[in-house]
């Protein structure tokens, strides 16, 4: 299970809500256009004036559709863009960590996932999660290797007094970067959820859309 699944569910839910609202408004827009065309065709009744409010209603609905579409575009473009650059940095860290990891005997290497600039947030979050989890796994193995190697040196009376500290310094540097990105990811996802919830409330409060739909 992805630790960000709940966050993604909220964001995806709001995107679906936006799409449903756009669909409903588009349907209403089509219905109004048909009514206008039907009334205008009744030439002998001279109903053009009767369509004025319908045309006004139609223009308001089109305006609301464009507004909701802009909310969706702002939401997704920002999430995708921000997460892409974060994913790129995390991938670079994972690659550099993997180079260090090659010096540890018996390591189980995996392929680092690279995010494409055109990927959407679900794929990007999946890549970030995989790479962060892999770095965490490497850090655990790194720590175990350091402890095992240090104990081996002490038991065999090999005078490598700074060995454990040297390896610990490498571990600490990697861990510091790892924790930075974990914290960054958590804060971003929490922000996107809050932003999505605010958009959801904004849609619920669109009085014009509900009045003219």
Helices and strands as residue ranges (DSSP letters): H 5-41, G 43-45, G 48-51, H 52-101, H 121-155, H 163-204, H 207-212
